[in-house]
Amino acid sequence: MAPRIRDVPISSGSIRLGQFLKYAGMIDSGADAKGAVVDGLVRVNDEVETRRGRQLRRGDTVALGDQVARVAEG
C-alpha cells in the first residue's frame, strides 16, 4: 500500500527543506532535520536529498520514513 500524501500549504513561493520538515510536523527540531537529511533518510520527488537548504516549491513531495508531504499553495 502506498503512503498517503498530505498537502502542506506554504504562504511563500518556496521553503527550505529543513524548515519544511519542521513545519509539516515530520520532525521535531532543526537538529533532527539536519541529521535525517545528512544521513540520507529524506527523499524529495523520489530522490535522496542531502542538502538541508534545498529550496522546495509547490508540487514538490518530501518523504521521511512512512510520512509523505507535498508542498501546496497556501
Number of C-alpha atoms within 10 A of each C-alpha: 3 6 11 10 14 15 17 17 15 17 9 10 13 15 19 14 24 23 19 23 26 15 16 20 13 19 18 12 15 14 11 15 22 18 15 19 22 15 12 14 15 25 17 19 13 11 12 16 20 19 15 20 14 15 15 20 18 18 13 14 21 26 21 17 10 10 14 20 24 22 22 17 15 11
